[in-house]
Amino acid sequence: MALFSDSLFLPALALAALAFFVPRLLARVLPEGVKPLLLNAFLSTMLIFLLAGGMFVCLYLWQGATAAQLFAPGVAATVVFFGRLGLASAMIWAPILLLSVAGLPRKWVKKTW
């Protein structure tokens, strides 16, 4: 049970799921084509990066840190710290995101790759 309560297994699983589903959800609202595909990749990357940073904030709060403790060094320093954590977590979500985006053209109906 410690695998789920004290480790990063569930957050890593959540990031992997986000990396798979976010591009597919964005593909529903973006048109088909190469430029929209690149826009989808960019928007998905930024969105998951922000969500990953927010997930780390939630993990710190869940482990007992207070918001005052998190923001004691200053707002900018805290944003940079959690941004770096979100960027480091790209080792988990970036390959899955890349594969998810690369698979989107298979479902195109109007455009061809």
C-alpha positions in Angstrom: 0.0 0.0 0.0 3.0 2.3 0.5 3.4 2.3 -3.3 0.3 4.3 -3.6 0.4 6.5 -0.5 4.0 7.6 -0.1 5.4 7.3 -3.6 5.0 9.2 -6.9 3.4 6.2 -8.6 -0.1 7.7 -8.9 1.1 11.2 -9.9 3.3 9.6 -12.6 0.3 7.6 -13.8 -1.8 10.7 -13.8 0.8 12.6 -15.8 1.0 9.7 -18.3 -2.8 9.6 -18.7 -2.9 13.4 -19.2 -0.1 13.1 -21.8 -2.2 10.6 -23.7 -5.6 12.2 -23.5 -5.0 15.9 -23.7 -3.8 15.9 -27.4 -6.7 13.7 -28.3 -9.2 16.0 -26.6 -7.7 19.1 -28.3 -7.8 17.3 -31.6 -11.6 17.3 -31.3 -11.7 21.1 -31.4 -8.8 21.8 -33.7 -9.1 21.3 -37.4 -7.1 18.7 -39.3 -3.8 19.5 -40.9 -0.1 19.8 -40.2 -0.2 23.3 -38.7 -3.1 22.5 -36.3 -1.2 19.3 -35.4 1.8 21.4 -34.4 -0.5 23.8 -32.5 -2.0 20.8 -30.8 1.5 19.6 -29.8 2.4 23.1 -28.4 -0.8 23.6 -26.5 -0.7 20.1 -25.1 2.9 20.6 -23.9 2.1 23.9 -22.2 -1.1 22.6 -20.6 0.6 19.5 -19.3 3.6 21.4 -18.1 1.2 23.8 -16.1 -0.8 20.8 -14.8 2.4 19.0 -13.7 3.6 22.1 -11.8 0.1 22.4 -10.2 0.2 18.7 -9.3 3.5 19.2 -7.5 2.0 22.1 -5.5 -0.9 19.8 -4.5 1.6 17.0 -3.5 3.5 19.4 -1.3 0.2 20.7 0.3 -0.9 17.1 0.7 2.3 16.2 2.5 1.7 18.9 5.1 3.3 22.0 3.7 1.3 25.2 4.1 0.8 27.8 1.3 2.7 30.3 3.5 5.7 27.9 3.6 5.6 27.4 -0.1 5.4 31.1 -1.0 7.8 32.2 1.8 10.7 32.6 -0.7 8.5 34.8 -2.9 6.0 34.1 -5.6 8.5 34.2 -8.4 10.9 31.8 -6.7 8.0 29.4 -6.0 6.8 29.6 -9.5 10.3 28.8 -10.8 10.7 26.0 -8.3 7.5 24.2 -9.3 8.1 25.1 -13.0 11.4 23.2 -12.7 9.6 20.2 -11.2 7.0 20.3 -13.9 9.8 20.4 -16.5 11.7 17.5 -14.8 8.5 15.5 -14.9 8.6 15.8 -18.7 10.8 12.7 -18.6 7.5 10.9 -17.8 5.0 12.6 -19.9 6.9 14.0 -23.0 7.4 10.6 -24.8 3.8 9.6 -24.3 2.7 13.1 -25.5 4.9 12.7 -28.6 3.4 9.3 -29.4 -0.1 10.5 -28.8 0.3 13.5 -31.1 2.0 11.3 -33.7 -0.9 9.0 -33.8 -3.5 11.7 -34.5 -3.1 11.9 -38.3 -4.4 8.3 -38.5 -7.8 9.6 -37.6 -7.9 12.4 -40.1 -10.9 12.3 -42.5 -10.5 15.4 -44.6 -6.7 15.9 -44.7 -3.8 13.6 -45.5 -0.4 13.5 -43.9 
